[in-house]
């Protein structure tokens, strides 16, 4: 098993998760160059972002998208691409939040 504070050299080749149920031990948010930002006024809660997110980084409460688990979000942008109403925008990590 890989330690929680393992460096990149200690992660299995290909980033494989070899033990079932241990993905939460790999906080991959530090890999991110862009951050998803949701416009809640545009969001229709279709939850396609939740379905397609490869990192389970979409936070859902009572069947509504309420934000992101940024500790795990790698900034791939799949959520923004799949959103049918363009409610999610990817912004550079260096840009200040409003």
TIMI-2910 file (N, C-alpha, C, CB; in pm, 1 decimal, decimal comma, always signed):
<rs>
+----------+----------+----------+----------+----------+----------+----------+----------+----------+----------+----------+----------+------+
!      n_x !      n_y !      n_z !     ca_x !     ca_y !     ca_z !      c_x !      c_y !      c_z !     cb_x !     cb_y !     cb_z ! resn !
+----------+----------+----------+----------+----------+----------+----------+----------+----------+----------+----------+----------+------+
!    +85,0 !   -118,7 !     +0,0 !     +0,0 !     +0,0 !     +0,0 !    +88,5 !   +123,6 !     +0,0 !    -96,1 !     +0,6 !   +122,4 !  Unk !
!    +49,4 !   +225,5 !    -74,8 !   +124,3 !   +350,1 !    -84,4 !    +85,6 !   +440,9 !    +31,7 !    +98,3 !   +420,3 !   -220,3 !  Unk !
!   +185,2 !   +505,8 !    +92,6 !   +160,1 !   +598,7 !   +202,6 !    +84,2 !   +720,4 !   +152,0 !   +292,2 !   +641,6 !   +269,2 !  Unk !
!     +6,8 !   +784,1 !   +242,6 !    -69,0 !   +904,0 !   +204,9 !    +20,9 !  +1016,5 !   +157,9 !   -152,5 !   +951,7 !   +321,3 !  Unk !
!   +138,9 !  +1028,2 !   +213,7 !   +229,8 !  +1136,2 !   +176,8 !   +336,2 !  +1088,8 !    +77,9 !   +296,2 !  +1193,6 !   +301,4 !  Unk !
!   +303,3 !   +985,2 !     +1,7 !   +398,5 !   +928,4 !    -93,3 !   +432,8 !  +1027,9 !   -202,8 !   +342,8 !   +800,5 !   -154,7 !  Unk !
!   +558,0 !  +1028,0 !   -241,2 !   +601,1 !  +1110,2 !   -353,6 !   +564,0 !  +1043,3 !   -484,2 !   +751,9 !  +1135,9 !   -347,9 !  Unk !
!   +584,0 !  +1114,1 !   -593,0 !   +543,9 !  +1060,2 !   -723,4 !   +620,5 !   +933,9 !   -759,1 !   +564,4 !  +1164,4 !   -831,8 !  Unk !
!   +740,0 !   +916,0 !   -706,5 !   +818,4 !   +795,3 !   -737,6 !   +761,2 !   +670,4 !   -671,5 !   +963,0 !   +814,1 !   -693,6 !  Unk !
!   +677,9 !   +688,7 !   -570,7 !   +620,9 !   +574,9 !   -499,6 !   +484,5 !   +532,1 !   -552,0 !   +609,8 !   +607,3 !   -354,6 !  Unk !
!   +426,7 !   +609,1 !   -645,5 !   +297,7 !   +573,4 !   -703,4 !   +322,2 !   +465,4 !   -808,3 !   +225,8 !   +698,5 !   -765,9 !  Unk !
!   +237,1 !   +361,7 !   -812,0 !   +256,4 !   +253,1 !   -909,5 !   +263,7 !   +304,5 !  -1052,9 !   +143,3 !   +151,5 !   -897,7 !  Unk !
!   +337,7 !   +235,8 !  -1137,3 !   +353,7 !   +273,0 !  -1277,5 !   +216,4 !   +287,3 !  -1342,5 !   +439,5 !   +168,3 !  -1353,0 !  Unk !
!   +198,2 !   +394,3 !  -1416,7 !    +70,9 !   +420,3 !  -1481,8 !    -32,0 !   +480,7 !  -1388,0 !    +17,0 !   +293,7 !  -1540,3 !  Unk !
!     +5,9 !   +505,5 !  -1262,1 !    -87,1 !   +562,7 !  -1165,7 !   -199,4 !   +467,2 !  -1129,0 !   -145,2 !   +690,0 !  -1220,0 !  Unk !
!   -176,5 !   +338,0 !  -1148,6 !   -280,5 !   +239,1 !  -1122,1 !   -320,1 !   +239,3 !   -975,0 !   -233,5 !    +99,8 !  -1163,6 !  Unk !
!   -448,0 !   +226,2 !   -950,9 !   -499,8 !   +206,3 !   -816,7 !   -512,4 !    +54,4 !   -802,1 !   -639,5 !   +282,5 !   -792,6 !  Unk !
!   -418,2 !     -6,9 !   -731,9 !   -412,8 !   -152,9 !   -727,9 !   -495,0 !   -213,9 !   -615,9 !   -271,3 !   -197,3 !   -714,5 !  Unk !
!   -527,7 !   -138,2 !   -513,3 !   -609,4 !   -189,0 !   -404,0 !   -748,3 !   -126,2 !   -412,9 !   -543,4 !   -159,1 !   -266,2 !  Unk !
!   -850,9 !   -208,1 !   -409,6 !   -987,8 !   -157,5 !   -419,4 !  -1019,0 !    -61,5 !   -305,2 !  -1087,9 !   -273,5 !   -419,2 !  Unk !
!  -1085,7 !    +47,9 !   -339,8 !  -1133,1 !   +141,0 !   -238,7 !  -1030,0 !   +236,6 !   -182,0 !  -1190,1 !    +65,9 !   -129,6 !  Unk !
!   -913,6 !   +251,0 !   -246,2 !   -811,7 !   +338,8 !   -188,6 !   -788,2 !   +466,1 !   -269,3 !   -682,5 !   +264,0 !   -175,7 !  Unk !
!   -872,9 !   +496,9 !   -364,9 !   -852,7 !   +615,3 !   -448,5 !   -850,8 !   +744,1 !   -366,4 !   -961,6 !   +623,5 !   -554,2 !  Unk !
!   -921,1 !   +747,7 !   -253,7 !   -923,0 !   +868,2 !   -170,1 !   -785,3 !   +898,5 !   -110,8 !  -1025,5 !   +852,5 !    -57,6 !  Unk !
!   -696,5 !   +801,7 !   -110,9 !   -562,2 !   +823,6 !    -59,0 !   -475,2 !   +903,1 !   -155,2 !   -496,6 !   +691,4 !    -28,6 !  Unk !
!   -518,6 !   +915,1 !   -279,3 !   -440,2 !   +983,0 !   -381,0 !   -501,5 !  +1119,3 !   -411,0 !   -431,5 !   +897,9 !   -509,0 !  Unk !
!   -458,6 !  +1221,8 !   -342,7 !   -509,5 !  +1356,5 !   -365,6 !   -435,3 !  +1415,4 !   -485,4 !   -492,2 !  +1446,7 !   -238,1 !  Unk !
!   -503,5 !  +1418,6 !   -598,4 !   -441,1 !  +1456,9 !   -724,4 !   -467,5 !  +1602,5 !   -763,1 !   -489,8 !  +1366,6 !   -833,9 !  Unk !
!   -531,1 !  +1678,1 !   -676,1 !   -564,0 !  +1816,8 !   -706,5 !   -443,2 !  +1904,9 !   -732,1 !   -642,7 !  +1874,2 !   -595,4 !  Unk !
!   -327,9 !  +1867,1 !   -679,2 !   -208,3 !  +1949,6 !   -699,8 !   -157,3 !  +1941,7 !   -843,7 !    -97,9 !  +1906,5 !   -603,6 !  Unk !
!   -210,1 !  +1850,9 !   -923,3 !   -169,5 !  +1838,7 !  -1063,0 !   -236,5 !  +1946,3 !  -1148,8 !   -203,8 !  +1698,8 !  -1116,7 !  Unk !
!   -340,3 !  +2008,0 !  -1096,0 !   -429,7 !  +2094,8 !  -1171,7 !   -362,9 !  +2225,1 !  -1214,8 !   -552,2 !  +2125,6 !  -1089,8 !  Unk !
!   -387,1 !  +2265,6 !  -1340,2 !   -344,4 !  +2396,4 !  -1390,3 !   -465,8 !  +2486,3 !  -1410,4 !   -265,6 !  +2381,6 !  -1522,9 !  Unk !
!   -583,8 !  +2423,9 !  -1427,5 !   -708,2 !  +2499,4 !  -1439,8 !   -808,7 !  +2445,9 !  -1338,1 !   -765,4 !  +2490,4 !  -1584,8 !  Unk !
!   -895,7 !  +2534,3 !  -1292,6 !   -994,5 !  +2499,7 !  -1190,2 !  -1134,9 !  +2517,9 !  -1246,4 !   -975,1 !  +2586,3 !  -1062,8 !  Unk !
!  -1224,4 !  +2422,5 !  -1220,9 !  -1361,8 !  +2440,4 !  -1265,4 !  -1435,7 !  +2537,2 !  -1173,2 !  -1434,7 !  +2305,0 !  -1270,8 !  Unk !
!  -1514,4 !  +2624,3 !  -1233,8 !  -1598,1 !  +2717,6 !  -1158,5 !  -1738,7 !  +2705,3 !  -1215,6 !  -1544,0 !  +2866,8 !  -1167,2 !  Unk !
!  -1836,6 !  +2684,7 !  -1127,1 !  -1974,3 !  +2666,7 !  -1172,5 !  -2055,0 !  +2794,7 !  -1151,1 !  -2040,5 !  +2548,8 !  -1098,6 !  Unk !
!  -2138,7 !  +2824,9 !  -1248,8 !  -2235,2 !  +2933,8 !  -1237,8 !  -2366,8 !  +2867,7 !  -1196,6 !  -2249,1 !  +3016,7 !  -1374,5 !  Unk !
!  -2400,4 !  +2876,0 !  -1069,0 !  -2518,4 !  +2807,3 !  -1016,3 !  -2648,1 !  +2856,8 !  -1080,5 !  -2525,8 !  +2825,3 !   -865,8 !  Unk !
!  -2649,0 !  +2979,9 !  -1130,8 !  -2769,6 !  +3031,8 !  -1195,7 !  -2795,3 !  +2963,3 !  -1329,8 !  -2757,8 !  +3182,8 !  -1215,9 !  Unk !
!  -2688,7 !  +2919,8 !  -1397,0 !  -2703,1 !  +2849,4 !  -1524,5 !  -2726,4 !  +2699,5 !  -1506,0 !  -2579,8 !  +2871,6 !  -1610,1 !  Unk !
!  -2674,2 !  +2643,8 !  -1397,2 !  -2676,5 !  +2498,7 !  -1375,4 !  -2820,2 !  +2446,9 !  -1367,2 !  -2599,7 !  +2462,5 !  -1246,5 !  Unk !
!  -2850,1 !  +2340,0 !  -1442,7 !  -2983,3 !  +2279,2 !  -1442,8 !  -2984,2 !  +2147,0 !  -1365,0 !  -3030,8 !  +2255,8 !  -1587,1 !  Unk !
!  -2873,9 !  +2115,7 !  -1298,7 !  -2861,7 !  +1994,8 !  -1216,5 !  -2891,4 !  +1866,9 !  -1294,2 !  -2954,7 !  +2003,8 !  -1097,8 !  Unk !
!  -2842,9 !  +1860,6 !  -1415,7 !  -2856,8 !  +1739,0 !  -1494,7 !  -2762,0 !  +1629,9 !  -1443,7 !  -2829,6 !  +1768,3 !  -1643,0 !  Unk !
!  -2656,8 !  +1672,7 !  -1373,8 !  -2555,4 !  +1585,6 !  -1313,5 !  -2471,2 !  +1509,1 !  -1414,2 !  -2621,3 !  +1488,4 !  -1222,3 !  Unk !
!  -2469,3 !  +1554,5 !  -1539,6 !  -2378,9 !  +1492,5 !  -1636,6 !  -2234,0 !  +1510,7 !  -1594,1 !  -2400,9 !  +1551,6 !  -1776,7 !  Unk !
!  -2203,0 !  +1624,4 !  -1531,6 !  -2066,4 !  +1647,4 !  -1482,7 !  -2028,5 !  +1540,1 !  -1381,5 !  -2053,3 !  +1788,3 !  -1419,2 !  Unk !
!  -2119,9 !  +1504,3 !  -1294,8 !  -2095,9 !  +1402,3 !  -1192,8 !  -2075,3 !  +1265,3 !  -1256,8 !  -2212,9 !  +1397,2 !  -1093,4 !  Unk !
!  -2156,5 !  +1234,9 !  -1357,4 !  -2146,9 !  +1105,6 !  -1425,5 !  -2012,6 !  +1090,4 !  -1497,1 !  -2261,9 !  +1089,7 !  -1525,9 !  Unk !
!  -1967,3 !  +1195,9 !  -1563,7 !  -1848,9 !  +1185,7 !  -1647,5 !  -1717,8 !  +1219,8 !  -1577,6 !  -1865,0 !  +1273,7 !  -1764,3 !  Unk !
!  -1720,4 !  +1278,1 !  -1458,1 !  -1596,9 !  +1314,6 !  -1389,0 !  -1515,2 !  +1189,2 !  -1356,0 !  -1628,5 !  +1394,0 !  -1260,0 !  Unk !
!  -1392,0 !  +1179,1 !  -1406,5 !  -1311,5 !  +1059,7 !  -1381,8 !  -1254,2 !  +1053,7 !  -1239,9 !  -1199,0 !  +1053,5 !  -1481,5 !  Unk !
!  -1266,0 !  +1161,7 !  -1164,0 !  -1206,3 !  +1166,7 !  -1030,4 !  -1308,1 !  +1178,0 !   -917,9 !  -1111,8 !  +1281,8 !  -1022,4 !  Unk !
!  -1436,7 !  +1165,4 !   -950,1 !  -1543,4 !  +1181,0 !   -850,1 !  -1527,0 !  +1311,9 !   -773,8 !  -1543,4 !  +1062,0 !   -751,6 !  Unk !
!  -1499,8 !  +1418,6 !   -846,9 !  -1473,2 !  +1549,0 !   -786,3 !  -1595,1 !  +1640,3 !   -781,2 !  -1363,9 !  +1617,5 !   -861,3 !  Unk !
!  -1708,1 !  +1594,1 !   -829,9 !  -1829,5 !  +1676,2 !   -829,0 !  -1902,7 !  +1652,1 !   -697,7 !  -1921,7 !  +1643,3 !   -951,5 !  Unk !
!  -1933,0 !  +1759,9 !   -627,3 !  -2002,8 !  +1751,9 !   -498,7 !  -2152,2 !  +1766,9 !   -524,6 !  -1951,7 !  +1861,7 !   -398,6 !  Unk !
!  -2228,3 !  +1664,4 !   -485,4 !  -2372,7 !  +1662,9 !   -506,3 !  -2440,6 !  +1648,6 !   -370,9 !  -2415,0 !  +1547,7 !   -602,7 !  Unk !
!  -2546,1 !  +1729,0 !   -350,3 !  -2624,3 !  +1722,4 !   -227,6 !  -2771,2 !  +1732,1 !   -266,1 !  -2583,8 !  +1835,9 !   -127,1 !  Unk !
!  -2851,6 !  +1635,9 !   -221,8 !  -2995,0 !  +1632,8 !   -254,6 !  -3018,8 !  +1646,0 !   -404,5 !  -3068,8 !  +1744,7 !   -180,7 !  Unk !
!  -2944,7 !  +1569,9 !   -481,9 !  -2955,9 !  +1564,3 !   -627,5 !  -2929,5 !  +1698,3 !   -695,4 !  -3092,5 !  +1515,4 !   -665,6 !  Unk !
!  -2848,2 !  +1782,6 !   -632,1 !  -2806,8 !  +1909,3 !   -691,4 !  -2655,2 !  +1920,9 !   -687,3 !  -2872,3 !  +2028,3 !   -618,2 !  Unk !
!  -2598,1 !  +1969,1 !   -797,3 !  -2454,5 !  +1993,1 !   -803,8 !  -2425,3 !  +2117,1 !   -720,0 !  -2405,2 !  +2010,9 !   -952,4 !  Unk !
!  -2340,8 !  +2101,4 !   -616,6 !  -2314,1 !  +2213,8 !   -525,8 !  -2169,3 !  +2261,1 !   -528,8 !  -2350,1 !  +2174,9 !   -385,2 !  Unk !
!  -2083,9 !  +2195,1 !   -604,3 !  -1945,3 !  +2238,7 !   -612,2 !  -1851,3 !  +2125,1 !   -650,1 !  -1902,6 !  +2298,5 !   -480,6 !  Unk !
!  -1724,4 !  +2142,6 !   -612,1 !  -1618,6 !  +2049,7 !   -652,2 !  -1533,4 !  +2008,6 !   -532,4 !  -1530,1 !  +2112,8 !   -760,4 !  Unk !
!  -1484,9 !  +1886,2 !   -533,7 !  -1386,2 !  +1838,5 !   -436,8 !  -1249,7 !  +1866,1 !   -499,3 !  -1405,8 !  +1683,4 !   -401,9 !  Unk !
!  -1194,9 !  +1982,6 !   -475,5 !  -1073,2 !  +2024,6 !   -544,3 !   -949,1 !  +1948,4 !   -499,8 !  -1051,4 !  +2170,9 !   -523,1 !  Unk !
!   -955,3 !  +1876,0 !   -389,1 !   -840,8 !  +1793,4 !   -348,5 !   -816,0 !  +1682,0 !   -450,3 !   -864,6 !  +1732,9 !   -208,2 !  Unk !
!   -920,1 !  +1645,3 !   -524,6 !   -909,5 !  +1535,0 !   -619,9 !   -920,1 !  +1578,2 !   -765,7 !  -1015,4 !  +1434,1 !   -590,9 !  Unk !
!   -972,3 !  +1696,9 !   -791,4 !   -990,4 !  +1745,3 !   -928,4 !   -855,3 !  +1775,9 !   -993,0 !  -1079,8 !  +1870,8 !   -929,9 !  Unk !
!   -829,2 !  +1712,7 !  -1108,4 !   -704,6 !  +1736,3 !  -1181,1 !   -719,1 !  +1846,0 !  -1285,4 !   -658,1 !  +1608,4 !  -1247,8 !  Unk !
!   -838,0 !  +1902,6 !  -1299,1 !   -857,8 !  +2011,5 !  -1394,6 !   -864,9 !  +1966,0 !  -1538,6 !   -748,5 !  +2110,7 !  -1380,7 !  Unk !
!   -914,7 !  +1845,9 !  -1562,4 !   -918,9 !  +1791,8 !  -1698,5 !  -1018,6 !  +1865,6 !  -1787,6 !   -954,1 !  +1644,3 !  -1694,4 !  Unk !
!  -1122,5 !  +1924,4 !  -1728,6 !  -1219,8 !  +2000,0 !  -1805,8 !  -1332,4 !  +1918,8 !  -1866,0 !  -1151,2 !  +2070,3 !  -1912,8 !  Unk !
!  -1339,6 !  +1789,9 !  -1836,4 !  -1447,6 !  +1707,5 !  -1890,2 !  -1582,4 !  +1762,1 !  -1844,4 !  -1431,3 !  +1559,9 !  -1846,4 !  Unk !
!  -1591,0 !  +1804,8 !  -1719,9 !  -1717,9 !  +1858,3 !  -1668,1 !  -1763,7 !  +1979,6 !  -1749,5 !  -1703,3 !  +1897,2 !  -1519,2 !  Unk !
!  -1671,4 !  +2067,2 !  -1782,3 !  -1705,1 !  +2187,0 !  -1859,8 !  -1746,0 !  +2150,6 !  -2002,8 !  -1586,0 !  +2284,4 !  -1862,0 !  Unk !
!  -1678,3 !  +2053,5 !  -2061,0 !  -1709,6 !  +2012,2 !  -2198,1 !  -1845,3 !  +1943,1 !  -2206,9 !  -1601,0 !  +1919,4 !  -2251,1 !  Unk !
!  -1880,8 !  +1864,9 !  -2105,8 !  -2003,7 !  +1785,7 !  -2110,4 !  -2126,7 !  +1866,4 !  -2069,5 !  -1990,2 !  +1664,6 !  -2020,6 !  Unk !
!  -2108,1 !  +1979,0 !  -2001,2 !  -2219,7 !  +2058,6 !  -1950,6 !  -2304,6 !  +2113,2 !  -2066,6 !  -2167,3 !  +2174,8 !  -1863,0 !  Unk !
!  -2433,6 !  +2076,1 !  -2072,6 !  -2517,0 !  +2117,5 !  -2186,3 !  -2556,1 !  +2265,2 !  -2184,6 !  -2641,5 !  +2034,4 !  -2189,5 !  Unk !
!  -2537,2 !  +2333,4 !  -2071,0 !  -2576,2 !  +2475,1 !  -2062,4 !  -2455,9 !  +2565,7 !  -2034,9 !  -2681,6 !  +2494,2 !  -1952,4 !  Unk !
!  -2336,0 !  +2513,6 !  -2050,3 !  -2211,7 !  +2589,2 !  -2029,0 !  -2207,9 !  +2658,2 !  -1892,3 !  -2194,7 !  +2693,4 !  -2139,2 !  Unk !
!  -2249,7 !  +2584,9 !  -1788,3 !  -2250,3 !  +2640,1 !  -1652,9 !  -2114,4 !  +2627,0 !  -1584,6 !  -2356,4 !  +2571,1 !  -1569,2 !  Unk !
!  -2024,1 !  +2548,4 !  -1642,1 !  -1892,2 !  +2526,9 !  -1582,8 !  -1786,5 !  +2587,2 !  -1673,2 !  -1864,8 !  +2376,1 !  -1559,8 !  Unk !
!  -1700,7 !  +2667,4 !  -1614,0 !  -1590,8 !  +2730,3 !  -1686,8 !  -1460,1 !  +2687,0 !  -1621,4 !  -1604,7 !  +2886,7 !  -1687,9 !  Unk !
!  -1360,5 !  +2660,4 !  -1703,6 !  -1227,9 !  +2627,1 !  -1652,4 !  -1144,7 !  +2755,3 !  -1650,5 !  -1159,0 !  +2515,6 !  -1739,5 !  Unk !
!  -1092,7 !  +2790,6 !  -1533,2 !  -1011,7 !  +2911,7 !  -1520,4 !   -871,2 !  +2873,1 !  -1475,0 !  -1076,4 !  +3012,2 !  -1420,4 !  Unk !
!   -773,9 !  +2950,2 !  -1517,9 !   -635,0 !  +2923,4 !  -1481,0 !   -619,6 !  +2932,5 !  -1329,4 !   -538,8 !  +3022,6 !  -1551,8 !  Unk !
!   -538,2 !  +2845,0 !  -1272,7 !   -514,6 !  +2842,9 !  -1127,8 !   -462,6 !  +2976,6 !  -1076,8 !   -415,7 !  +2732,5 !  -1092,1 !  Unk !
!   -394,9 !  +3052,0 !  -1160,9 !   -335,9 !  +3176,8 !  -1116,1 !   -433,3 !  +3293,9 !  -1118,6 !   -217,3 !  +3208,9 !  -1200,4 !  Unk !
!   -550,4 !  +3275,1 !  -1181,9 !   -648,4 !  +3382,0 !  -1186,7 !   -718,8 !  +3393,8 !  -1051,5 !   -750,6 !  +3357,1 !  -1299,7 !  Unk !
!   -739,2 !  +3514,1 !  -1002,0 !   -807,9 !  +3530,6 !   -874,2 !   -956,1 !  +3496,0 !   -887,0 !   -791,3 !  +3674,1 !   -822,9 !  Unk !
!  -1010,8 !  +3440,4 !   -778,4 !  -1153,6 !  +3409,4 !   -777,6 !  -1231,7 !  +3536,8 !   -749,9 !  -1186,9 !  +3300,2 !   -671,9 !  Unk !
!  -1354,6 !  +3541,8 !   -805,1 !  -1440,0 !  +3658,1 !   -783,2 !  -1509,4 !  +3647,7 !   -649,8 !  -1542,7 !  +3672,2 !   -895,1 !  Unk !
+----------+----------+----------+----------+----------+----------+----------+----------+----------+----------+----------+----------+------+
</rs>
